[in-house]
């Protein structure tokens, strides 16, 4: 179980690093993406942060692709 504890600690550290990077990102470029749970969201191109839901027009344009 010690190995699992080490892995969980590393995961926690990596998640903190990702949060820090995403919080400092300007999110200047975005795209629409279907997430793992089939939820459609706006996502930052640079940091991959979920930024919310696209509006109706953005969603319709994405669906036509």
PDBQT receptor file of N, H, CA, C and O in Angstrom, charges set to zero:
ATOM      1  N   UNK A   1       0.817  -1.215   0.000  1.00  0.00    +0.000 N 
ATOM      2  CA  UNK A   1       0.000   0.000   0.000  1.00  0.00    +0.000 C 
ATOM      3  C   UNK A   1       0.854   1.271   0.000  1.00  0.00    +0.000 C 
ATOM      4  O   UNK A   1       0.378   2.350  -0.351  1.00  0.00    +0.000 OA
ATOM      5  N   UNK A   2       2.097   1.130   0.390  1.00  0.00    +0.000 N 
ATOM      6  H   UNK A   2       2.484   0.253   0.676  1.00  0.00    +0.000 HD
ATOM      7  CA  UNK A   2       2.962   2.309   0.402  1.00  0.00    +0.000 C 
ATOM      8  C   UNK A   2       3.103   2.876  -1.009  1.00  0.00    +0.000 C 
ATOM      9  O   UNK A   2       3.132   4.094  -1.189  1.00  0.00    +0.000 OA
ATOM     10  N   UNK A   3       3.190   2.006  -2.000  1.00  0.00    +0.000 N 
ATOM     11  H   UNK A   3       3.166   1.017  -1.854  1.00  0.00    +0.000 HD
ATOM     12  CA  UNK A   3       3.306   2.455  -3.383  1.00  0.00    +0.000 C 
ATOM     13  C   UNK A   3       2.090   3.272  -3.787  1.00  0.00    +0.000 C 
ATOM     14  O   UNK A   3       2.234   4.304  -4.443  1.00  0.00    +0.000 OA
ATOM     15  N   UNK A   4       0.897   2.832  -3.411  1.00  0.00    +0.000 N 
ATOM     16  H   UNK A   4       0.780   1.994  -2.878  1.00  0.00    +0.000 HD
ATOM     17  CA  UNK A   4      -0.331   3.572  -3.718  1.00  0.00    +0.000 C 
ATOM     18  C   UNK A   4      -0.303   4.935  -3.049  1.00  0.00    +0.000 C 
ATOM     19  O   UNK A   4      -0.699   5.929  -3.657  1.00  0.00    +0.000 OA
ATOM     20  N   UNK A   5       0.153   4.995  -1.822  1.00  0.00    +0.000 N 
ATOM     21  H   UNK A   5       0.474   4.188  -1.328  1.00  0.00    +0.000 HD
ATOM     22  CA  UNK A   5       0.243   6.279  -1.114  1.00  0.00    +0.000 C 
ATOM     23  C   UNK A   5       1.170   7.241  -1.843  1.00  0.00    +0.000 C 
ATOM     24  O   UNK A   5       0.869   8.428  -1.962  1.00  0.00    +0.000 OA
ATOM     25  N   UNK A   6       2.289   6.732  -2.327  1.00  0.00    +0.000 N 
ATOM     26  H   UNK A   6       2.533   5.768  -2.230  1.00  0.00    +0.000 HD
ATOM     27  CA  UNK A   6       3.223   7.582  -3.074  1.00  0.00    +0.000 C 
ATOM     28  C   UNK A   6       2.600   8.081  -4.375  1.00  0.00    +0.000 C 
ATOM     29  O   UNK A   6       2.736   9.250  -4.734  1.00  0.00    +0.000 OA
ATOM     30  N   UNK A   7       1.914   7.177  -5.076  1.00  0.00    +0.000 N 
ATOM     31  H   UNK A   7       1.803   6.227  -4.784  1.00  0.00    +0.000 HD
ATOM     32  CA  UNK A   7       1.266   7.563  -6.334  1.00  0.00    +0.000 C 
ATOM     33  C   UNK A   7       0.184   8.601  -6.103  1.00  0.00    +0.000 C 
ATOM     34  O   UNK A   7       0.054   9.550  -6.876  1.00  0.00    +0.000 OA
ATOM     35  N   UNK A   8      -0.599   8.424  -5.035  1.00  0.00    +0.000 N 
ATOM     36  H   UNK A   8      -0.494   7.653  -4.407  1.00  0.00    +0.000 HD
ATOM     37  CA  UNK A   8      -1.651   9.401  -4.730  1.00  0.00    +0.000 C 
ATOM     38  C   UNK A   8      -1.055  10.749  -4.372  1.00  0.00    +0.000 C 
ATOM     39  O   UNK A   8      -1.614  11.787  -4.726  1.00  0.00    +0.000 OA
ATOM     40  N   UNK A   9       0.071  10.748  -3.675  1.00  0.00    +0.000 N 
ATOM     41  H   UNK A   9       0.526   9.905  -3.387  1.00  0.00    +0.000 HD
ATOM     42  CA  UNK A   9       0.740  12.004  -3.338  1.00  0.00    +0.000 C 
ATOM     43  C   UNK A   9       1.235  12.695  -4.612  1.00  0.00    +0.000 C 
ATOM     44  O   UNK A   9       1.085  13.908  -4.764  1.00  0.00    +0.000 OA
ATOM     45  N   UNK A  10       1.831  11.910  -5.534  1.00  0.00    +0.000 N 
ATOM     46  H   UNK A  10       1.952  10.925  -5.411  1.00  0.00    +0.000 HD
ATOM     47  CA  UNK A  10       2.282  12.479  -6.806  1.00  0.00    +0.000 C 
ATOM     48  C   UNK A  10       1.114  13.048  -7.598  1.00  0.00    +0.000 C 
ATOM     49  O   UNK A  10       1.211  14.129  -8.178  1.00  0.00    +0.000 OA
ATOM     50  N   UNK A  11       0.001  12.305  -7.617  1.00  0.00    +0.000 N 
ATOM     51  H   UNK A  11      -0.078  11.426  -7.146  1.00  0.00    +0.000 HD
ATOM     52  CA  UNK A  11      -1.190  12.767  -8.332  1.00  0.00    +0.000 C 
ATOM     53  C   UNK A  11      -1.691  14.088  -7.768  1.00  0.00    +0.000 C 
ATOM     54  O   UNK A  11      -2.050  14.995  -8.518  1.00  0.00    +0.000 OA
ATOM     55  N   UNK A  12      -1.714  14.193  -6.458  1.00  0.00    +0.000 N 
ATOM     56  H   UNK A  12      -1.422  13.457  -5.848  1.00  0.00    +0.000 HD
ATOM     57  CA  UNK A  12      -2.156  15.433  -5.807  1.00  0.00    +0.000 C 
ATOM     58  C   UNK A  12      -1.243  16.600  -6.182  1.00  0.00    +0.000 C 
ATOM     59  O   UNK A  12      -1.717  17.704  -6.451  1.00  0.00    +0.000 OA
ATOM     60  N   UNK A  13       0.073  16.350  -6.198  1.00  0.00    +0.000 N 
ATOM     61  H   UNK A  13       0.459  15.453  -5.980  1.00  0.00    +0.000 HD
ATOM     62  CA  UNK A  13       1.036  17.397  -6.569  1.00  0.00    +0.000 C 
ATOM     63  C   UNK A  13       0.854  17.815  -8.024  1.00  0.00    +0.000 C 
ATOM     64  O   UNK A  13       0.899  19.004  -8.341  1.00  0.00    +0.000 OA
ATOM     65  N   UNK A  14       0.651  16.845  -8.905  1.00  0.00    +0.000 N 
ATOM     66  H   UNK A  14       0.615  15.880  -8.647  1.00  0.00    +0.000 HD
ATOM     67  CA  UNK A  14       0.448  17.149 -10.326  1.00  0.00    +0.000 C 
ATOM     68  C   UNK A  14      -0.841  17.935 -10.526  1.00  0.00    +0.000 C 
ATOM     69  O   UNK A  14      -0.862  18.890 -11.302  1.00  0.00    +0.000 OA
ATOM     70  N   UNK A  15      -1.912  17.552  -9.843  1.00  0.00    +0.000 N 
ATOM     71  H   UNK A  15      -1.895  16.776  -9.212  1.00  0.00    +0.000 HD
ATOM     72  CA  UNK A  15      -3.181  18.284  -9.956  1.00  0.00    +0.000 C 
ATOM     73  C   UNK A  15      -3.032  19.724  -9.476  1.00  0.00    +0.000 C 
ATOM     74  O   UNK A  15      -3.627  20.630 -10.058  1.00  0.00    +0.000 OA
ATOM     75  N   UNK A  16      -2.248  19.947  -8.424  1.00  0.00    +0.000 N 
ATOM     76  H   UNK A  16      -1.765  19.210  -7.951  1.00  0.00    +0.000 HD
ATOM     77  CA  UNK A  16      -1.995  21.311  -7.955  1.00  0.00    +0.000 C 
ATOM     78  C   UNK A  16      -1.244  22.117  -9.013  1.00  0.00    +0.000 C 
ATOM     79  O   UNK A  16      -1.547  23.286  -9.249  1.00  0.00    +0.000 OA
ATOM     80  N   UNK A  17      -0.259  21.474  -9.647  1.00  0.00    +0.000 N 
ATOM     81  H   UNK A  17      -0.012  20.524  -9.455  1.00  0.00    +0.000 HD
ATOM     82  CA  UNK A  17       0.513  22.139 -10.694  1.00  0.00    +0.000 C 
ATOM     83  C   UNK A  17      -0.376  22.487 -11.888  1.00  0.00    +0.000 C 
ATOM     84  O   UNK A  17      -0.253  23.571 -12.457  1.00  0.00    +0.000 OA
ATOM     85  N   UNK A  18      -1.263  21.579 -12.268  1.00  0.00    +0.000 N 
ATOM     86  H   UNK A  18      -1.363  20.698 -11.806  1.00  0.00    +0.000 HD
ATOM     87  CA  UNK A  18      -2.202  21.835 -13.371  1.00  0.00    +0.000 C 
ATOM     88  C   UNK A  18      -3.119  22.996 -13.013  1.00  0.00    +0.000 C 
ATOM     89  O   UNK A  18      -3.332  23.888 -13.834  1.00  0.00    +0.000 OA
ATOM     90  N   UNK A  19      -3.662  23.001 -11.803  1.00  0.00    +0.000 N 
ATOM     91  H   UNK A  19      -3.489  22.276 -11.135  1.00  0.00    +0.000 HD
ATOM     92  CA  UNK A  19      -4.536  24.100 -11.361  1.00  0.00    +0.000 C 
ATOM     93  C   UNK A  19      -3.812  25.439 -11.421  1.00  0.00    +0.000 C 
ATOM     94  O   UNK A  19      -4.373  26.437 -11.873  1.00  0.00    +0.000 OA
ATOM     95  N   UNK A  20      -2.565  25.455 -10.965  1.00  0.00    +0.000 N 
ATOM     96  H   UNK A  20      -2.109  24.644 -10.598  1.00  0.00    +0.000 HD
ATOM     97  CA  UNK A  20      -1.778  26.696 -10.988  1.00  0.00    +0.000 C 
ATOM     98  C   UNK A  20      -1.593  27.186 -12.425  1.00  0.00    +0.000 C 
ATOM     99  O   UNK A  20      -1.759  28.372 -12.707  1.00  0.00    +0.000 OA
ATOM    100  N   UNK A  21      -1.249  26.269 -13.327  1.00  0.00    +0.000 N 
ATOM    101  H   UNK A  21      -1.114  25.305 -13.097  1.00  0.00    +0.000 HD
ATOM    102  CA  UNK A  21      -1.057  26.634 -14.732  1.00  0.00    +0.000 C 
ATOM    103  C   UNK A  21      -2.360  27.137 -15.344  1.00  0.00    +0.000 C 
ATOM    104  O   UNK A  21      -2.365  28.159 -16.030  1.00  0.00    +0.000 OA
ATOM    105  N   UNK A  22      -3.470  26.428 -15.101  1.00  0.00    +0.000 N 
ATOM    106  H   UNK A  22      -3.466  25.598 -14.544  1.00  0.00    +0.000 HD
ATOM    107  CA  UNK A  22      -4.754  26.815 -15.680  1.00  0.00    +0.000 C 
ATOM    108  C   UNK A  22      -5.238  28.151 -15.129  1.00  0.00    +0.000 C 
ATOM    109  O   UNK A  22      -5.846  28.933 -15.860  1.00  0.00    +0.000 OA
ATOM    110  N   UNK A  23      -4.980  28.426 -13.856  1.00  0.00    +0.000 N 
ATOM    111  H   UNK A  23      -4.487  27.790 -13.262  1.00  0.00    +0.000 HD
ATOM    112  CA  UNK A  23      -5.420  29.687 -13.265  1.00  0.00    +0.000 C 
ATOM    113  C   UNK A  23      -4.622  30.881 -13.774  1.00  0.00    +0.000 C 
ATOM    114  O   UNK A  23      -5.112  32.010 -13.744  1.00  0.00    +0.000 OA
ATOM    115  N   UNK A  24      -3.394  30.643 -14.244  1.00  0.00    +0.000 N 
ATOM    116  H   UNK A  24      -2.997  29.725 -14.269  1.00  0.00    +0.000 HD
ATOM    117  CA  UNK A  24      -2.594  31.748 -14.768  1.00  0.00    +0.000 C 
ATOM    118  C   UNK A  24      -2.764  31.911 -16.281  1.00  0.00    +0.000 C 
ATOM    119  O   UNK A  24      -2.247  32.868 -16.857  1.00  0.00    +0.000 OA
ATOM    120  N   UNK A  25      -3.466  31.009 -16.916  1.00  0.00    +0.000 N 
ATOM    121  H   UNK A  25      -3.886  30.232 -16.448  1.00  0.00    +0.000 HD
ATOM    122  CA  UNK A  25      -3.674  31.054 -18.365  1.00  0.00    +0.000 C 
ATOM    123  C   UNK A  25      -4.691  32.144 -18.732  1.00  0.00    +0.000 C 
ATOM    124  O   UNK A  25      -5.637  32.392 -17.985  1.00  0.00    +0.000 OA
ATOM    125  N   UNK A  26      -4.490  32.784 -19.876  1.00  0.00    +0.000 N 
ATOM    126  H   UNK A  26      -3.722  32.582 -20.482  1.00  0.00    +0.000 HD
ATOM    127  CA  UNK A  26      -5.415  33.840 -20.315  1.00  0.00    +0.000 C 
ATOM    128  C   UNK A  26      -6.624  33.286 -21.057  1.00  0.00    +0.000 C 
ATOM    129  O   UNK A  26      -7.591  34.015 -21.276  1.00  0.00    +0.000 OA
ATOM    130  N   UNK A  27      -6.596  32.021 -21.448  1.00  0.00    +0.000 N 
ATOM    131  H   UNK A  27      -5.810  31.428 -21.270  1.00  0.00    +0.000 HD
ATOM    132  CA  UNK A  27      -7.698  31.365 -22.172  1.00  0.00    +0.000 C 
ATOM    133  C   UNK A  27      -8.108  32.162 -23.418  1.00  0.00    +0.000 C 
ATOM    134  O   UNK A  27      -9.294  32.320 -23.706  1.00  0.00    +0.000 OA
ATOM    135  N   UNK A  28      -7.118  32.650 -24.137  1.00  0.00    +0.000 N 
ATOM    136  H   UNK A  28      -6.154  32.522 -23.903  1.00  0.00    +0.000 HD
ATOM    137  CA  UNK A  28      -7.410  33.510 -25.287  1.00  0.00    +0.000 C 
ATOM    138  C   UNK A  28      -7.977  32.743 -26.481  1.00  0.00    +0.000 C 
ATOM    139  O   UNK A  28      -8.697  33.324 -27.293  1.00  0.00    +0.000 OA
ATOM    140  N   UNK A  29      -7.671  31.468 -26.602  1.00  0.00    +0.000 N 
ATOM    141  H   UNK A  29      -7.086  30.996 -25.943  1.00  0.00    +0.000 HD
ATOM    142  CA  UNK A  29      -8.207  30.657 -27.703  1.00  0.00    +0.000 C 
ATOM    143  C   UNK A  29      -8.993  29.495 -27.116  1.00  0.00    +0.000 C 
ATOM    144  O   UNK A  29      -8.523  28.797 -26.218  1.00  0.00    +0.000 OA
ATOM    145  N   UNK A  30     -10.199  29.301 -27.639  1.00  0.00    +0.000 N 
ATOM    146  H   UNK A  30     -10.581  29.868 -28.369  1.00  0.00    +0.000 HD
ATOM    147  CA  UNK A  30     -11.085  28.269 -27.113  1.00  0.00    +0.000 C 
ATOM    148  C   UNK A  30     -11.643  27.430 -28.250  1.00  0.00    +0.000 C 
ATOM    149  O   UNK A  30     -11.685  27.863 -29.401  1.00  0.00    +0.000 OA
ATOM    150  N   UNK A  31     -12.067  26.231 -27.908  1.00  0.00    +0.000 N 
ATOM    151  H   UNK A  31     -12.033  25.880 -26.973  1.00  0.00    +0.000 HD
ATOM    152  CA  UNK A  31     -12.746  25.373 -28.872  1.00  0.00    +0.000 C 
ATOM    153  C   UNK A  31     -13.839  24.595 -28.147  1.00  0.00    +0.000 C 
ATOM    154  O   UNK A  31     -13.847  24.520 -26.918  1.00  0.00    +0.000 OA
ATOM    155  N   UNK A  32     -14.741  24.031 -28.897  1.00  0.00    +0.000 N 
ATOM    156  H   UNK A  32     -14.734  24.092 -29.896  1.00  0.00    +0.000 HD
ATOM    157  CA  UNK A  32     -15.802  23.213 -28.323  1.00  0.00    +0.000 C 
ATOM    158  C   UNK A  32     -15.353  21.766 -28.375  1.00  0.00    +0.000 C 
ATOM    159  O   UNK A  32     -14.790  21.306 -29.369  1.00  0.00    +0.000 OA
ATOM    160  N   UNK A  33     -15.610  21.059 -27.291  1.00  0.00    +0.000 N 
ATOM    161  H   UNK A  33     -16.067  21.432 -26.484  1.00  0.00    +0.000 HD
ATOM    162  CA  UNK A  33     -15.156  19.678 -27.197  1.00  0.00    +0.000 C 
ATOM    163  C   UNK A  33     -16.181  18.849 -26.430  1.00  0.00    +0.000 C 
ATOM    164  O   UNK A  33     -16.774  19.321 -25.460  1.00  0.00    +0.000 OA
ATOM    165  N   UNK A  34     -16.383  17.621 -26.869  1.00  0.00    +0.000 N 
ATOM    166  H   UNK A  34     -15.902  17.238 -27.658  1.00  0.00    +0.000 HD
ATOM    167  CA  UNK A  34     -17.206  16.675 -26.124  1.00  0.00    +0.000 C 
ATOM    168  C   UNK A  34     -16.307  16.018 -25.084  1.00  0.00    +0.000 C 
ATOM    169  O   UNK A  34     -15.293  15.410 -25.430  1.00  0.00    +0.000 OA
ATOM    170  N   UNK A  35     -16.671  16.136 -23.829  1.00  0.00    +0.000 N 
ATOM    171  H   UNK A  35     -17.494  16.629 -23.548  1.00  0.00    +0.000 HD
ATOM    172  CA  UNK A  35     -15.874  15.560 -22.755  1.00  0.00    +0.000 C 
ATOM    173  C   UNK A  35     -16.179  14.074 -22.594  1.00  0.00    +0.000 C 
ATOM    174  O   UNK A  35     -17.046  13.536 -23.282  1.00  0.00    +0.000 OA
ATOM    175  N   UNK A  36     -15.475  13.424 -21.697  1.00  0.00    +0.000 N 
ATOM    176  H   UNK A  36     -14.771  13.861 -21.138  1.00  0.00    +0.000 HD
ATOM    177  CA  UNK A  36     -15.610  11.982 -21.494  1.00  0.00    +0.000 C 
ATOM    178  C   UNK A  36     -17.039  11.563 -21.150  1.00  0.00    +0.000 C 
ATOM    179  O   UNK A  36     -17.476  10.476 -21.531  1.00  0.00    +0.000 OA
ATOM    180  N   UNK A  37     -17.753  12.405 -20.446  1.00  0.00    +0.000 N 
ATOM    181  H   UNK A  37     -17.398  13.287 -20.138  1.00  0.00    +0.000 HD
ATOM    182  CA  UNK A  37     -19.129  12.078 -20.051  1.00  0.00    +0.000 C 
ATOM    183  C   UNK A  37     -20.148  12.541 -21.101  1.00  0.00    +0.000 C 
ATOM    184  O   UNK A  37     -21.342  12.644 -20.816  1.00  0.00    +0.000 OA
ATOM    185  N   UNK A  38     -19.661  12.819 -22.320  1.00  0.00    +0.000 N 
ATOM    186  H   UNK A  38     -18.691  12.736 -22.552  1.00  0.00    +0.000 HD
ATOM    187  CA  UNK A  38     -20.486  13.284 -23.445  1.00  0.00    +0.000 C 
ATOM    188  C   UNK A  38     -21.097  14.656 -23.220  1.00  0.00    +0.000 C 
ATOM    189  O   UNK A  38     -22.057  15.025 -23.896  1.00  0.00    +0.000 OA
ATOM    190  N   UNK A  39     -20.560  15.405 -22.291  1.00  0.00    +0.000 N 
ATOM    191  H   UNK A  39     -19.780  15.105 -21.742  1.00  0.00    +0.000 HD
ATOM    192  CA  UNK A  39     -20.992  16.774 -22.050  1.00  0.00    +0.000 C 
ATOM    193  C   UNK A  39     -20.203  17.679 -22.997  1.00  0.00    +0.000 C 
ATOM    194  O   UNK A  39     -18.985  17.535 -23.105  1.00  0.00    +0.000 OA
ATOM    195  N   UNK A  40     -20.861  18.592 -23.673  1.00  0.00    +0.000 N 
ATOM    196  H   UNK A  40     -21.850  18.709 -23.585  1.00  0.00    +0.000 HD
ATOM    197  CA  UNK A  40     -20.207  19.479 -24.640  1.00  0.00    +0.000 C 
ATOM    198  C   UNK A  40     -19.863  20.788 -23.942  1.00  0.00    +0.000 C 
ATOM    199  O   UNK A  40     -20.735  21.441 -23.369  1.00  0.00    +0.000 OA
ATOM    200  N   UNK A  41     -18.584  21.171 -23.992  1.00  0.00    +0.000 N 
ATOM    201  H   UNK A  41     -17.876  20.640 -24.458  1.00  0.00    +0.000 HD
ATOM    202  CA  UNK A  41     -18.111  22.351 -23.277  1.00  0.00    +0.000 C 
ATOM    203  C   UNK A  41     -17.149  23.177 -24.120  1.00  0.00    +0.000 C 
ATOM    204  O   UNK A  41     -16.584  22.695 -25.102  1.00  0.00    +0.000 OA
ATOM    205  N   UNK A  42     -16.975  24.435 -23.713  1.00  0.00    +0.000 N 
ATOM    206  H   UNK A  42     -17.434  24.827 -22.915  1.00  0.00    +0.000 HD
ATOM    207  CA  UNK A  42     -15.906  25.283 -24.234  1.00  0.00    +0.000 C 
ATOM    208  C   UNK A  42     -14.650  24.938 -23.452  1.00  0.00    +0.000 C 
ATOM    209  O   UNK A  42     -14.683  24.862 -22.223  1.00  0.00    +0.000 OA
ATOM    210  N   UNK A  43     -13.535  24.728 -24.161  1.00  0.00    +0.000 N 
ATOM    211  H   UNK A  43     -13.509  24.790 -25.159  1.00  0.00    +0.000 HD
ATOM    212  CA  UNK A  43     -12.290  24.322 -23.534  1.00  0.00    +0.000 C 
ATOM    213  C   UNK A  43     -11.165  25.204 -24.063  1.00  0.00    +0.000 C 
ATOM    214  O   UNK A  43     -11.122  25.513 -25.254  1.00  0.00    +0.000 OA
ATOM    215  N   UNK A  44     -10.259  25.608 -23.184  1.00  0.00    +0.000 N 
ATOM    216  H   UNK A  44     -10.294  25.357 -22.216  1.00  0.00    +0.000 HD
ATOM    217  CA  UNK A  44      -9.117  26.428 -23.576  1.00  0.00    +0.000 C 
ATOM    218  C   UNK A  44      -8.149  25.591 -24.409  1.00  0.00    +0.000 C 
ATOM    219  O   UNK A  44      -7.855  24.448 -24.058  1.00  0.00    +0.000 OA
ATOM    220  N   UNK A  45      -7.649  26.158 -25.517  1.00  0.00    +0.000 N 
ATOM    221  H   UNK A  45      -7.888  27.086 -25.802  1.00  0.00    +0.000 HD
ATOM    222  CA  UNK A  45      -6.685  25.472 -26.377  1.00  0.00    +0.000 C 
ATOM    223  C   UNK A  45      -5.347  25.250 -25.668  1.00  0.00    +0.000 C 
ATOM    224  O   UNK A  45      -4.715  24.210 -25.853  1.00  0.00    +0.000 OA
ATOM    225  N   UNK A  46      -4.915  26.207 -24.867  1.00  0.00    +0.000 N 
ATOM    226  H   UNK A  46      -5.428  27.052 -24.716  1.00  0.00    +0.000 HD
ATOM    227  CA  UNK A  46      -3.587  26.144 -24.262  1.00  0.00    +0.000 C 
ATOM    228  C   UNK A  46      -3.522  25.252 -23.027  1.00  0.00    +0.000 C 
ATOM    229  O   UNK A  46      -2.572  24.484 -22.869  1.00  0.00    +0.000 OA
ATOM    230  N   UNK A  47      -4.523  25.344 -22.150  1.00  0.00    +0.000 N 
ATOM    231  H   UNK A  47      -5.295  25.967 -22.279  1.00  0.00    +0.000 HD
ATOM    232  CA  UNK A  47      -4.425  24.633 -20.867  1.00  0.00    +0.000 C 
ATOM    233  C   UNK A  47      -5.481  23.548 -20.681  1.00  0.00    +0.000 C 
ATOM    234  O   UNK A  47      -5.477  22.835 -19.677  1.00  0.00    +0.000 OA
ATOM    235  N   UNK A  48      -6.376  23.426 -21.641  1.00  0.00    +0.000 N 
ATOM    236  H   UNK A  48      -6.380  24.004 -22.457  1.00  0.00    +0.000 HD
ATOM    237  CA  UNK A  48      -7.405  22.376 -21.617  1.00  0.00    +0.000 C 
ATOM    238  C   UNK A  48      -8.400  22.506 -20.461  1.00  0.00    +0.000 C 
ATOM    239  O   UNK A  48      -9.007  21.517 -20.049  1.00  0.00    +0.000 OA
ATOM    240  N   UNK A  49      -8.564  23.715 -19.943  1.00  0.00    +0.000 N 
ATOM    241  H   UNK A  49      -8.071  24.518 -20.278  1.00  0.00    +0.000 HD
ATOM    242  CA  UNK A  49      -9.506  23.936 -18.847  1.00  0.00    +0.000 C 
ATOM    243  C   UNK A  49     -10.926  24.054 -19.392  1.00  0.00    +0.000 C 
ATOM    244  O   UNK A  49     -11.160  24.697 -20.415  1.00  0.00    +0.000 OA
ATOM    245  N   UNK A  50     -11.857  23.430 -18.702  1.00  0.00    +0.000 N 
ATOM    246  H   UNK A  50     -11.667  22.907 -17.871  1.00  0.00    +0.000 HD
ATOM    247  CA  UNK A  50     -13.283  23.532 -19.020  1.00  0.00    +0.000 C 
ATOM    248  C   UNK A  50     -13.733  24.947 -18.651  1.00  0.00    +0.000 C 
ATOM    249  O   UNK A  50     -13.643  25.356 -17.494  1.00  0.00    +0.000 OA
ATOM    250  N   UNK A  51     -14.220  25.690 -19.659  1.00  0.00    +0.000 N 
ATOM    251  H   UNK A  51     -14.293  25.357 -20.599  1.00  0.00    +0.000 HD
ATOM    252  CA  UNK A  51     -14.595  27.089 -19.441  1.00  0.00    +0.000 C 
ATOM    253  C   UNK A  51     -16.102  27.315 -19.397  1.00  0.00    +0.000 C 
ATOM    254  O   UNK A  51     -16.548  28.447 -19.210  1.00  0.00    +0.000 OA
ATOM    255  N   UNK A  52     -16.881  26.275 -19.562  1.00  0.00    +0.000 N 
ATOM    256  H   UNK A  52     -16.519  25.355 -19.714  1.00  0.00    +0.000 HD
ATOM    257  CA  UNK A  52     -18.329  26.431 -19.521  1.00  0.00    +0.000 C 
ATOM    258  C   UNK A  52     -18.989  25.877 -20.767  1.00  0.00    +0.000 C 
ATOM    259  O   UNK A  52     -18.378  25.143 -21.545  1.00  0.00    +0.000 OA
ATOM    260  N   UNK A  53     -20.230  26.239 -20.938  1.00  0.00    +0.000 N 
ATOM    261  H   UNK A  53     -20.726  26.835 -20.306  1.00  0.00    +0.000 HD
ATOM    262  CA  UNK A  53     -21.013  25.728 -22.059  1.00  0.00    +0.000 C 
ATOM    263  C   UNK A  53     -21.001  26.710 -23.223  1.00  0.00    +0.000 C 
ATOM    264  O   UNK A  53     -20.995  27.923 -23.013  1.00  0.00    +0.000 OA
ATOM    265  N   UNK A  54     -20.998  26.198 -24.438  1.00  0.00    +0.000 N 
ATOM    266  H   UNK A  54     -21.003  25.212 -24.608  1.00  0.00    +0.000 HD
ATOM    267  CA  UNK A  54     -21.104  27.088 -25.602  1.00  0.00    +0.000 C 
ATOM    268  C   UNK A  54     -22.525  27.641 -25.702  1.00  0.00    +0.000 C 
ATOM    269  O   UNK A  54     -23.476  27.026 -25.219  1.00  0.00    +0.000 OA
ATOM    270  N   UNK A  55     -22.658  28.807 -26.332  1.00  0.00    +0.000 N 
ATOM    271  H   UNK A  55     -21.886  29.307 -26.725  1.00  0.00    +0.000 HD
ATOM    272  CA  UNK A  55     -24.006  29.333 -26.541  1.00  0.00    +0.000 C 
ATOM    273  C   UNK A  55     -24.656  28.595 -27.715  1.00  0.00    +0.000 C 
ATOM    274  O   UNK A  55     -24.013  27.779 -28.374  1.00  0.00    +0.000 OA
ATOM    275  N   UNK A  56     -25.900  28.879 -27.963  1.00  0.00    +0.000 N 
ATOM    276  H   UNK A  56     -26.423  29.542 -27.428  1.00  0.00    +0.000 HD
ATOM    277  CA  UNK A  56     -26.672  28.164 -28.985  1.00  0.00    +0.000 C 
ATOM    278  C   UNK A  56     -26.015  28.251 -30.366  1.00  0.00    +0.000 C 
ATOM    279  O   UNK A  56     -25.871  27.241 -31.054  1.00  0.00    +0.000 OA
ATOM    280  N   UNK A  57     -25.618  29.465 -30.766  1.00  0.00    +0.000 N 
ATOM    281  H   UNK A  57     -25.735  30.286 -30.207  1.00  0.00    +0.000 HD
ATOM    282  CA  UNK A  57     -25.014  29.649 -32.093  1.00  0.00    +0.000 C 
ATOM    283  C   UNK A  57     -23.694  28.894 -32.223  1.00  0.00    +0.000 C 
ATOM    284  O   UNK A  57     -23.440  28.263 -33.249  1.00  0.00    +0.000 OA
ATOM    285  N   UNK A  58     -22.852  28.954 -31.189  1.00  0.00    +0.000 N 
ATOM    286  H   UNK A  58     -23.059  29.466 -30.356  1.00  0.00    +0.000 HD
ATOM    287  CA  UNK A  58     -21.581  28.228 -31.221  1.00  0.00    +0.000 C 
ATOM    288  C   UNK A  58     -21.816  26.723 -31.329  1.00  0.00    +0.000 C 
ATOM    289  O   UNK A  58     -21.112  26.024 -32.057  1.00  0.00    +0.000 OA
ATOM    290  N   UNK A  59     -22.800  26.243 -30.604  1.00  0.00    +0.000 N 
ATOM    291  H   UNK A  59     -23.372  26.811 -30.012  1.00  0.00    +0.000 HD
ATOM    292  CA  UNK A  59     -23.108  24.817 -30.618  1.00  0.00    +0.000 C 
ATOM    293  C   UNK A  59     -23.617  24.372 -31.995  1.00  0.00    +0.000 C 
ATOM    294  O   UNK A  59     -23.226  23.316 -32.493  1.00  0.00    +0.000 OA
ATOM    295  N   UNK A  60     -24.478  25.171 -32.598  1.00  0.00    +0.000 N 
ATOM    296  H   UNK A  60     -24.796  26.028 -32.193  1.00  0.00    +0.000 HD
ATOM    297  CA  UNK A  60     -25.014  24.827 -33.916  1.00  0.00    +0.000 C 
ATOM    298  C   UNK A  60     -23.895  24.798 -34.963  1.00  0.00    +0.000 C 
ATOM    299  O   UNK A  60     -23.859  23.906 -35.810  1.00  0.00    +0.000 OA
ATOM    300  N   UNK A  61     -22.990  25.767 -34.904  1.00  0.00    +0.000 N 
ATOM    301  H   UNK A  61     -23.019  26.492 -34.216  1.00  0.00    +0.000 HD
ATOM    302  CA  UNK A  61     -21.854  25.802 -35.835  1.00  0.00    +0.000 C 
ATOM    303  C   UNK A  61     -20.959  24.577 -35.639  1.00  0.00    +0.000 C 
ATOM    304  O   UNK A  61     -20.487  23.996 -36.616  1.00  0.00    +0.000 OA
ATOM    305  N   UNK A  62     -20.722  24.180 -34.392  1.00  0.00    +0.000 N 
ATOM    306  H   UNK A  62     -21.105  24.652 -33.598  1.00  0.00    +0.000 HD
ATOM    307  CA  UNK A  62     -19.892  23.018 -34.101  1.00  0.00    +0.000 C 
ATOM    308  C   UNK A  62     -20.552  21.732 -34.576  1.00  0.00    +0.000 C 
ATOM    309  O   UNK A  62     -19.874  20.832 -35.070  1.00  0.00    +0.000 OA
ATOM    310  N   UNK A  63     -21.869  21.641 -34.431  1.00  0.00    +0.000 N 
ATOM    311  H   UNK A  63     -22.420  22.372 -34.030  1.00  0.00    +0.000 HD
ATOM    312  CA  UNK A  63     -22.590  20.445 -34.849  1.00  0.00    +0.000 C 
ATOM    313  C   UNK A  63     -22.577  20.275 -36.367  1.00  0.00    +0.000 C 
ATOM    314  O   UNK A  63     -22.641  19.148 -36.859  1.00  0.00    +0.000 OA
ATOM    315  N   UNK A  64     -22.496  21.374 -37.115  1.00  0.00    +0.000 N 
ATOM    316  H   UNK A  64     -22.444  22.289 -36.716  1.00  0.00    +0.000 HD
ATOM    317  CA  UNK A  64     -22.475  21.316 -38.578  1.00  0.00    +0.000 C 
ATOM    318  C   UNK A  64     -21.146  20.830 -39.138  1.00  0.00    +0.000 C 
ATOM    319  O   UNK A  64     -21.076  20.456 -40.308  1.00  0.00    +0.000 OA
ATOM    320  N   UNK A  65     -20.111  20.826 -38.346  1.00  0.00    +0.000 N 
ATOM    321  H   UNK A  65     -20.168  21.130 -37.394  1.00  0.00    +0.000 HD
ATOM    322  CA  UNK A  65     -18.786  20.398 -38.815  1.00  0.00    +0.000 C 
ATOM    323  C   UNK A  65     -18.747  18.936 -39.096  1.00  0.00    +0.000 C 
ATOM    324  O   UNK A  65     -17.708  18.413 -39.499  1.00  0.00    +0.000 OA
TER     325      UNK A  65
